[in-house]
């Protein structure tokens, strides 16, 4: 016979307090309490894992090589310098900012603010694409070691992940150091081995090219258009569909042909054609994304736009 009193636990206290429920087993209340904590935690972790697999992982894959914070990234834009009629740089070039400055008698009056010594400058379209790039890198928590490359001082820095915005002289260098899936001249742009060509007559064309420096795993992005609207569209389309591109291509090189209207704004930008090098594994993992874009995969017999 046990002469010592039974130990009285906190669960016994809980059981007594909740005895009106008819449940008088302390182990039952213990299991209910643990389950009430574990189930929400499991649901939260499952949703977080699902979101990572659905969104974060594809974005990380399409930007693979740019996501590692230890890597330097160099972004090259067109750097414009003022020159005189003989092509000599004008170091005293004056710029103005025009802005609306209405008064009661003239609601459309404008004014200007002078600026000096701000060269080089870059086109507005390329600046907008730069913003798209920063936003995508920010989604990967990538904020350090991102450099706006100088076309003079950083010209030879080809050992780092590179983004070329616009068909500036850096593009001419890069295209000799990597494989691209498009052909470009000032009057047209198209994917290689395709009849789908865009010329700047009423519409503007652009490409998004993901590739690598030859014989390396160092990635390159080229985002460029025939004109202003096309360049803007390249950044807009990449920003909008980067996750889908990651689901289709993973880390593979790819190229997207885009057309847009300079009159109707970025919302008029559409995909015309895409390289079709999608793995069977990605087709199985993301069947709805594959079916969504299947109609855009490159066909050499497509009619000219």
C-alpha positions in Angstrom: 0.0 0.0 0.0 1.4 3.4 -1.0 1.5 5.7 2.0 2.6 8.8 0.0 0.1 11.1 -1.7 0.0 11.1 -5.5 1.8 14.0 -7.1 -0.6 16.7 -8.3 0.4 18.2 -11.7 -0.8 21.2 -13.5 -2.7 19.0 -15.9 -4.7 17.7 -13.0 -5.6 21.3 -12.1 -6.6 21.9 -15.7 -8.7 18.7 -15.7 -10.5 19.8 -12.5 -11.2 23.3 -13.9 -12.6 21.8 -17.1 -14.5 18.9 -15.5 -17.8 20.5 -16.6 -17.0 19.3 -20.1 -17.2 15.7 -19.0 -13.6 15.0 -19.9 -11.8 13.9 -16.7 -8.6 12.4 -18.2 -5.5 14.8 -17.8 -3.7 13.0 -20.7 -6.6 14.0 -23.1 -6.2 17.7 -22.1 -2.5 17.4 -22.6 -2.9 16.0 -26.1 -5.4 18.7 -27.0 -3.1 21.5 -25.8 -0.1 20.1 -27.7 -2.2 19.6 -30.9 -3.5 23.2 -30.6 0.1 24.4 -30.9 1.5 21.9 -33.3 -1.3 22.0 -35.9 -1.0 25.8 -36.6 2.8 25.5 -36.7 2.6 22.7 -39.2 0.1 24.6 -41.3 2.3 27.7 -41.2 5.4 25.8 -42.2 3.6 24.0 -45.0 2.3 27.2 -46.4 5.7 28.8 -46.2 7.3 25.8 -48.0 4.6 25.9 -50.6 5.2 29.6 -51.2 8.9 29.0 -51.5 8.5 26.2 -54.0 5.9 28.1 -56.0 7.5 31.6 -56.1 10.9 32.0 -54.3 12.6 28.9 -55.7 11.8 29.6 -59.4 12.9 33.3 -58.9 16.1 32.1 -57.3 16.7 29.7 -60.2 16.2 32.2 -63.0 18.5 34.6 -61.2 21.0 31.9 -60.2 24.4 33.4 -59.9 23.0 36.9 -59.1 21.5 35.8 -55.8 24.7 35.0 -54.0 25.5 38.1 -51.9 29.3 37.3 -52.1 29.2 37.8 -55.8 29.7 41.3 -57.4 27.1 42.2 -60.0 27.9 44.7 -62.7 25.1 46.4 -64.5 25.9 48.3 -67.7 23.8 51.1 -69.2 24.4 53.5 -72.0 26.5 56.4 -70.6 25.9 59.5 -72.6 28.3 62.4 -72.7 27.7 65.8 -74.3 29.9 66.7 -77.3 30.3 69.6 -79.6 29.8 69.6 -83.4 33.3 68.1 -83.8 32.6 65.2 -81.4 34.8 66.6 -78.6 33.4 66.3 -75.1 31.8 69.5 -73.8 32.8 69.7 -70.2 30.7 72.8 -69.6 27.4 71.3 -70.9 24.4 72.8 -69.2 21.2 70.7 -68.5 17.8 71.9 -67.4 14.9 70.2 -65.5 11.6 71.5 -66.8 8.6 71.3 -64.4 5.1 72.6 -64.1 4.9 75.9 -62.2 1.3 77.2 -62.6 0.1 80.6 -61.6 -3.6 81.8 -61.4 -3.4 83.4 -64.8 -1.6 80.5 -66.5 -2.2 77.0 -65.2 0.2 75.5 -67.7 3.2 77.7 -67.0 6.5 75.8 -66.8 9.8 76.7 -65.2 13.3 75.2 -65.2 16.1 74.4 -62.8 19.7 74.4 -64.1 22.1 71.6 -63.6 25.8 71.3 -64.5 28.5 68.7 -64.3 26.1 65.7 -64.1 27.5 63.8 -67.0 27.4 61.0 -67.9 23.7 60.5 -68.0 21.6 57.5 -69.2 18.3 57.2 -71.1 15.1 57.2 -69.1 14.1 53.8 -70.6 17.3 52.2 -69.3 16.8 53.8 -65.9 13.3 52.2 -65.7 14.7 48.8 -66.5 17.4 49.3 -63.8 14.6 49.8 -61.3 13.0 46.6 -62.4 16.3 44.8 -61.9 16.7 46.2 -58.4 13.2 45.2 -57.5 13.9 41.6 -58.6 17.2 41.4 -56.7 15.5 42.9 -53.7 13.0 40.0 -53.6 16.0 37.7 -53.1 17.3 40.0 -50.3 20.2 40.9 -52.6 21.2 44.5 -51.9 25.0 44.5 -51.6 27.8 44.4 -54.1 25.7 45.7 -57.0 27.6 48.1 -59.2 26.7 50.3 -62.1 29.6 49.5 -64.4 31.6 52.1 -66.1 32.0 51.5 -69.9 35.6 52.7 -69.4 36.9 51.7 -65.9 34.9 48.4 -65.7 35.1 47.4 -69.4 37.3 44.3 -68.7 35.3 43.0 -65.7 33.8 39.9 -67.3 34.5 37.6 -64.4 31.3 38.7 -62.6 27.6 38.2 -63.2 26.6 40.9 -65.7 23.4 42.7 -66.8 23.5 44.7 -70.0 20.6 47.1 -70.4 20.1 48.5 -73.9 22.2 47.8 -77.1 25.1 49.8 -75.8 28.8 49.2 -76.6 29.0 46.6 -73.8 26.5 44.4 -75.7 28.9 44.4 -78.6 31.6 43.1 -76.3 29.4 40.6 -74.5 28.0 39.0 -77.7 31.5 37.8 -78.6 31.9 36.1 -75.2 28.7 34.1 -75.0 26.1 32.4 -77.0 22.9 34.3 -77.7 19.6 33.1 -79.2 18.7 36.2 -81.2 19.9 38.3 -84.1 19.8 42.1 -84.0 20.5 45.0 -86.2 19.1 48.5 -86.0 16.2 47.7 -88.2 14.9 44.4 -86.9 15.2 41.8 -84.1 14.3 38.1 -84.0 15.1 34.7 -82.5 17.7 32.7 -84.4 16.3 30.2 -86.9 12.9 31.9 -86.8 10.9 33.9 -89.4 9.3 35.9 -86.6 10.9 39.2 -87.1 10.0 42.6 -85.6 10.8 45.8 -87.3 10.2 49.3 -85.8 7.3 50.3 -88.0 4.3 51.0 -85.7 5.6 48.6 -83.1 8.8 48.3 -81.1 10.6 45.0 -80.4 12.9 43.8 -77.5 14.6 40.7 -76.1 15.3 39.2 -72.7 18.3 37.0 -73.0 19.7 34.8 -70.2 23.0 33.2 -71.0 26.5 32.5 -69.6 30.0 33.6 -70.4 31.5 30.8 -72.6 32.8 27.8 -70.7 31.8 29.3 -67.3 28.8 29.3 -64.9 28.9 33.2 -64.8 25.4 34.4 -65.9 24.5 37.3 -68.2 21.2 39.1 -68.8 20.7 41.2 -71.8 17.5 43.4 -71.8 17.3 45.6 -74.8 14.9 47.0 -77.4 15.1 48.5 -80.9 13.8 51.7 -79.4 12.8 53.4 -76.2 9.5 51.5 -75.8 11.1 48.2 -76.5 13.8 48.7 -73.9 11.2 49.6 -71.3 9.1 46.5 -72.2 12.1 44.1 -71.6 12.3 45.2 -68.0 8.5 45.2 -67.6 8.1 41.7 -68.9 11.0 40.2 -66.9 9.7 41.8 -63.7 6.2 40.6 -64.4 6.9 37.0 -65.4 10.3 36.2 -63.8 8.8 33.5 -61.6 7.1 31.8 -64.6 10.4 31.9 -66.5 12.1 30.2 -63.6 9.5 27.5 -63.6 10.0 26.9 -67.3 13.8 27.2 -67.7 15.3 26.9 -64.2 18.9 27.9 -64.5 19.0 27.3 -68.3 19.7 30.0 -70.9 16.6 31.3 -72.6 15.5 34.1 -74.8 12.2 36.0 -75.0 11.1 38.1 -78.0 8.7 40.9 -77.1 6.7 43.5 -79.0 5.1 46.7 -77.7 3.5 49.9 -78.8 5.1 53.2 -78.1 1.7 54.8 -78.1 -0.2 52.5 -75.8 2.3 52.2 -72.9 3.9 49.2 -71.1 0.5 47.4 -70.8 0.6 46.8 -74.5 3.8 44.7 -74.2 3.4 41.1 -75.1 5.5 38.0 -75.6 5.8 37.0 -79.3 8.2 34.0 -79.1 10.3 32.1 -76.6 13.1 29.5 -76.9 11.6 26.0 -76.3 14.4 24.4 -74.2 12.1 23.5 -71.3 13.1 20.3 -69.5 10.6 17.4 -69.2 11.0 17.6 -65.5 9.8 21.2 -65.4 7.0 20.3 -67.8 5.9 17.7 -65.2 6.4 19.9 -62.2 4.6 23.0 -63.6 2.2 21.6 -66.3 -0.1 24.6 -66.2 2.7 27.1 -66.7 4.0 25.0 -69.5 0.6 24.9 -71.2 0.2 28.7 -70.7 3.4 29.5 -72.6 3.5 26.6 -75.1 2.0 28.7 -77.9 5.0 31.1 -77.7 7.7 28.5 -78.2 9.8 29.1 -81.2 8.6 27.8 -84.5 10.6 28.5 -87.6 7.5 28.7 -89.8 5.8 31.5 -87.9 4.7 34.3 -90.3 6.5 37.7 -90.1 4.8 40.3 -88.0 
